[in-house]
Amino acid sequence: MVGPLPMDAFAALRPGPGAVTDALETAWRETPAVAQAVQAVLAEARQALTAVADGAAAITITLDQLDAPSQTLLGEVLGEGEVKALIRRPDGGEDRVQESVMPGLWRVLCDGVQTLEIAEVPSLLRAVMAAQPLGLDIPEVMPDGAMNVKSVLLELDAATRAYETTGREVEANLTLLPMTPVDMEVLDRAIGVGPMSIVSLGYGNCRVDACARRHLWTVRYYNTEDTQILNAVFAGDVPVSVRATLEDIGEAAERLGEITASLFH
């Protein structure tokens, strides 16, 4: 089970509510160079949001030009959205992704370098999944007590292999399937634990984990008491509960335009 993901790596941004604050107004009045640097990034982000909403490919915005005060101010405007992800690198390091309050506008911290990415989902998440081996190793003989796991594994194996050519996604809803404890043990061993954990609050409390096999994810929903209400294994792209829609991205472009107009009139 994955709990709330710490985002300490973004602490320097001091994410706020994504609205005009005294700190922002003070920065504009007392440190115009800081405000102007952030204004330029926000203008670029708004253009990128509009382009992606109209069908353009993902757009990355570098932040190397921003000093620490500018990074802080940018974080005040962007705030924290509903999705955050933790990626565990093979070298033992960690990369992090945090959605801003504007859907489709993501803060990405990869190998110590921070960028903004405008996309339905950051390319890093797909790249991490693409690096996993394809297909499942399914035992020929199932242990005593197994009932339905072999058919589930065969379906998932076929789905992950077919996804690369058909794009068809398949979900095995384990909550509705009669799975014994032995079934679940065999399933867990076969799909493995991948290098990525995601929390999405846009669809309630949803926790998504990459499996150790390409195109395979576990998707779990919890109620307000943190009791699991749905447990599924999903074969396909990054699950929809993590992705921003093009409609959301278009609305985010409008919202960012309103915010920047009020900040930098």
C-alpha positions in Angstrom: 0.0 0.0 0.0 1.3 3.4 -0.9 0.8 6.3 1.5 1.0 10.0 0.9 4.1 10.9 -1.1 6.5 13.4 0.5 7.3 16.2 -1.9 10.2 17.8 0.1 12.2 18.2 -3.1 9.8 21.0 -4.1 9.9 22.7 -0.7 11.9 25.6 -2.1 9.0 26.5 -4.3 6.8 27.1 -1.2 3.6 26.1 -3.1 0.6 28.2 -2.2 -3.0 28.4 -3.1 -2.4 29.4 -6.7 -3.9 32.9 -6.2 -2.7 36.4 -5.7 -1.1 36.7 -2.2 0.5 39.5 -0.3 3.9 37.9 -1.0 3.3 38.1 -4.8 2.1 41.7 -4.7 5.1 42.6 -2.5 7.5 40.9 -4.9 6.0 42.8 -7.8 6.3 46.1 -5.9 9.7 45.5 -4.3 11.6 43.1 -6.5 10.3 43.7 -10.0 13.2 41.7 -11.6 11.9 38.6 -9.8 8.3 39.3 -10.8 9.4 39.9 -14.4 11.3 36.6 -14.6 8.3 34.7 -13.4 6.0 36.6 -15.7 8.0 35.4 -18.7 7.8 31.8 -17.6 4.0 32.1 -17.0 3.5 33.7 -20.4 5.4 30.8 -22.0 3.4 28.3 -20.0 0.1 29.8 -21.1 1.1 29.6 -24.7 2.2 26.0 -24.2 -1.1 25.1 -22.5 -3.0 26.6 -25.4 -0.9 24.7 -28.0 -1.2 21.3 -26.2 -5.0 21.8 -25.8 -5.1 22.3 -29.5 -3.3 19.0 -30.1 0.4 19.9 -30.0 2.9 17.4 -28.5 4.2 17.8 -24.9 6.2 21.0 -24.3 9.0 21.4 -21.7 10.0 24.8 -20.2 13.4 25.1 -18.6 13.8 27.0 -15.3 17.6 27.4 -15.2 17.2 31.1 -15.6 15.3 31.5 -12.4 17.0 32.3 -9.1 15.8 31.1 -5.7 13.3 34.1 -5.1 11.9 33.6 -8.6 11.5 29.9 -8.0 9.6 30.7 -4.8 7.3 33.2 -6.5 6.6 30.7 -9.3 5.6 28.1 -6.7 3.2 30.6 -5.1 1.4 30.9 -8.4 1.5 27.3 -9.5 0.4 25.7 -6.2 -0.1 22.0 -5.8 -2.6 20.1 -7.9 -4.3 16.7 -7.5 -1.5 14.4 -8.8 2.0 13.7 -7.5 4.5 11.0 -8.4 7.7 9.5 -7.0 10.1 7.7 -9.3 12.8 5.5 -7.9 15.9 5.5 -10.1 18.2 2.5 -10.6 21.1 4.5 -9.0 19.1 4.9 -5.8 18.0 8.5 -6.4 14.5 9.7 -6.7 12.7 11.9 -9.3 9.4 13.7 -8.5 6.5 15.1 -10.3 3.9 17.5 -9.0 0.9 18.7 -10.9 0.2 22.4 -10.5 -3.3 23.8 -9.7 -3.6 24.2 -13.5 -4.2 20.6 -14.9 -1.7 19.6 -17.5 1.0 22.0 -16.1 3.5 19.8 -14.2 6.6 20.5 -12.1 9.2 17.8 -12.8 12.4 17.3 -10.8 14.5 14.8 -12.7 18.1 14.0 -11.7 18.3 17.3 -9.8 17.1 19.4 -12.7 13.7 21.1 -12.4 11.5 21.9 -15.4 7.9 22.6 -16.2 6.1 20.2 -18.6 2.8 20.9 -20.4 1.2 17.6 -21.3 -1.7 15.3 -20.4 0.9 13.4 -18.4 4.7 14.0 -18.0 6.8 12.1 -20.5 9.0 10.9 -17.6 6.2 8.6 -16.4 5.8 6.9 -19.8 9.6 6.7 -20.2 10.0 4.9 -16.9 7.2 2.4 -17.8 8.7 1.8 -21.3 12.0 0.7 -19.7 10.3 -2.3 -17.9 10.4 -5.7 -19.5 7.4 -6.8 -21.6 5.2 -9.7 -20.7 4.7 -11.9 -17.6 6.4 -15.1 -16.5 3.5 -17.3 -15.7 4.1 -20.5 -13.7 3.1 -23.7 -15.6 1.9 -25.3 -12.3 -0.1 -23.3 -9.8 0.3 -23.9 -6.1 -2.4 -25.5 -4.0 -5.1 -23.0 -3.2 -4.9 -21.1 -6.5 -8.2 -20.8 -8.3 -8.4 -18.0 -10.9 -5.0 -16.4 -11.0 -3.7 -18.2 -14.0 -6.5 -17.0 -16.3 -6.0 -13.4 -14.9 -2.3 -13.6 -15.6 -2.8 -15.0 -19.1 -5.3 -12.1 -19.9 -2.9 -9.5 -18.6 0.1 -10.9 -20.4 -1.8 -10.9 -23.7 -3.1 -7.4 -23.0 0.3 -5.9 -22.3 1.8 -7.5 -25.5 -1.1 -6.4 -27.7 -1.2 -2.9 -26.3 1.9 -1.9 -28.3 0.2 -2.6 -31.6 -3.5 -2.1 -30.9 -3.5 0.5 -28.1 -6.4 -1.4 -26.5 -6.4 -1.1 -22.7 -7.6 -3.8 -20.3 -8.5 -3.7 -16.6 -8.8 -6.7 -14.3 -11.1 -5.6 -11.4 -9.8 -7.9 -8.6 -12.4 -6.6 -6.3 -15.1 -8.3 -8.3 -13.1 -11.5 -9.0 -13.2 -14.5 -6.7 -9.4 -14.5 -5.8 -8.0 -16.6 -3.0 -5.1 -15.5 -0.8 -2.9 -17.9 -2.8 -4.2 -16.3 -6.1 -3.1 -12.9 -4.8 0.3 -14.1 -3.8 0.9 -15.6 -7.2 -0.3 -12.4 -8.9 1.9 -10.1 -6.8 5.0 -12.2 -7.6 4.2 -12.2 -11.3 3.5 -8.5 -11.8 6.2 -7.4 -9.3 6.8 -3.9 -7.8 7.8 -1.2 -10.2 9.8 2.0 -9.7 7.0 4.5 -9.6 4.2 5.4 -7.2 1.5 8.0 -7.9 -1.3 9.5 -5.8 -4.2 11.2 -7.5 -7.0 13.0 -5.6 -9.0 14.0 -8.6 -10.9 10.7 -8.6 -11.2 10.4 -4.9 -8.2 8.9 -3.2 -6.5 6.9 -5.9 -3.1 5.2 -5.6 -1.4 4.0 -8.8 1.8 1.9 -8.8 3.8 0.8 -11.8 4.4 -2.9 -11.9 7.7 -4.4 -12.8 6.3 -5.2 -16.2 5.8 -2.8 -19.1 2.3 -1.3 -19.5 1.1 -2.8 -16.3 -0.2 -0.9 -13.3 -2.1 -1.5 -10.0 -4.9 1.0 -9.4 -6.4 1.2 -5.9 -9.2 3.4 -4.6 -9.8 4.2 -1.0 -12.7 5.9 0.9 -12.3 8.8 3.3 -11.5 6.3 6.1 -8.6 4.9 4.0 -10.4 1.6 3.4 -9.8 0.1 0.0 -12.9 0.0 -2.1 -11.4 -1.0 -5.5 -8.4 -3.0 -6.4 -7.5 -3.4 -10.1 -4.6 -4.3 -12.4 -4.6 -2.2 -15.5 -2.8 -2.9 -18.8 -2.2 0.1 -21.0 -1.0 3.7 -20.9 -0.7 5.7 -17.7 -4.1 5.3 -16.0 -6.7 7.9 -16.8 -6.9 8.9 -13.1 -3.4 10.4 -13.5 -3.9 12.1 -16.9 -5.2 15.6 -17.6 -7.8 15.9 -20.4 -7.4 18.3 -23.3 -10.5 20.1 -22.1 -8.9 20.5 -18.6 -5.7 21.8 -20.3 -7.6 24.3 -22.3 -9.4 25.6 -19.2 -6.0 25.8 -17.5 -4.7 28.1 -20.2 -7.6 30.4 -19.6 -7.2 30.3 -15.9 -3.5 31.0 -16.1 -4.2 33.9 -18.3 -6.6 35.3 -15.7 -4.0 34.9 -12.9 -1.2 36.5 -14.8 -3.5 39.4 -15.9 -4.3 40.1 -12.2 -0.7 39.7 -11.1 1.0 41.6 -13.8 -1.5 44.2 -15.0 
